[in-house]
Amino acid sequence: MSRDFTIEPDTTYGDYSLYEWGIYEDNSVLAGQSRKTFIKTYPTVEDALKDYPNASVGHRNPNNTFNHLPDQSMSAREEESFFQGEDY
């Protein structure tokens, strides 16, 4: 399987961050959505491209949604009912 990477500028520190992209596993609250994992920082984009020549350069947003999660804090029992149904 091909690995997907981006090299993104860090406007705070002036360096470049390497991220690997994937999909959250079924055991995550973000299951099936994009996963963006920080790998390493480089001083220049050229240095990053030497190690990861197939990486795309530029910011990429995972655009994940959180509307499937409850809006307020819940007790353990309330969470079970929310995710498993009232008959749980």
Residue, then its C-alpha position, 0 to 999 in steps of 0.5 A: m500500500s502506498r503511503d501518503f505524506t504532506i510537508e507543511p510550513d509551520t508559520t510559528y517556528g518557520d520550519y516544515s512539518l512532515y505528516e503521514w495520512g491514513i484512516y482512523e481504525d474502527n476502535s476510534v471515535l473518529a473511525g473511518q475519518s482522515r488521520k493526520t499523524f506528525i512524523k518529523t520537523y525539517p528546517t527547509v522544504e528541500d530537506a524534507l523532500k530529500d527524505y520524502p520526494n513523493a510528499s506533497v507540499g502545502h497545508r492539508n486539512p483532514n476535514n473531520t467531523f465531530n457531530h456524531l459525538p455528544d455535546q456535553s459531558m456524560s457519566a459512564r452509564e449515560e455514555e453507554s446508553f448514548f452509544q449502545g442505545e437505551d436498551y443496553 
